[in-house]
Amino acid sequence: MGERASKIFADAMKLPTDERAELLRDLIESVDGPADARAAQEWTAEIETRARAAIDGTAASVPWETVKSELDARLKR
């Protein structure tokens, strides 16, 4: 990071958390472009569906030990 960016970062770190979060959103949008409202709605619906399934016990779950061993096996390939 250059000297100018380092100074801006140091100044930004002095801001309250909510202002840093807003600044971060604005910076990301300046690079990525505006958020896709339709995609955000679809993700929200998906998250709500998964949360309901987890809460009511209908979600398929896998024990952590199984997930970990499968990931370990994939990484060793």
N, C-alpha and C positions, 0 to 999 in steps of 0.2 A: 504494500500500500504506500502510495506516495505521501509526501509531507503534508500536502493540502488535505488529502483524504483523511490522514491521521488526525489532523486538527479538527476537521468536521466531526469525525467519529468521537473524539474526546469531548467535544461540545455536546454532541447528541447524547452521550452517556450521562450528562448532567440533567437531562430532561426527566420529568416524571414518566413512569412506565407507560401510561396511556398515551402520552405524546410520542414516546419512542415507537410504540406500536403503530400509531397513525403515520409517522414518518416512514417506518418500514414498509407499510402497505403502499404508500405513495411512491417510494423508491422502486419497489417490485413492479408496480404498475407501469412506471416509466420505462422499465426494461421489457416486461412481458406484454404490455398493452392492457387494456381494461379486462376485467373479469368477465367470463362468459356466464351471463345470468341463467341461461337454460341449464348449463352444466351444474351450476351451483344448486339449482332447484332439484335436479336429478340426484345429486350427491346427498342433499338433505333428506330426500325421500328414502334413499337407500339406507342411510344411517338410521333413520327412524324405524324402518322395517327390521333391520338387524338388531337394534336395541330392544324392540318389542319382543322379538324371538328370543333374545338372551334373557329378558326379564321373565317371560312366561314359560321358559324352559323348553321351547321347541327348536331352539338353534342346535345345529349339529356342533358338537365340541370335540376337541381332541386334547388329551392330556399333554401338558407341557413336555414331559419326558419324551413322548412320542415325537412331537414336533422337533424338539432339540436333536434327537438322534437322527431324524430324517434330514434335517439341515446339515448336521455334521457329515452325514454320508454324502450329500450332494457336494459339499465343499471339498471333500477328499477326492472327488472324481477328477 
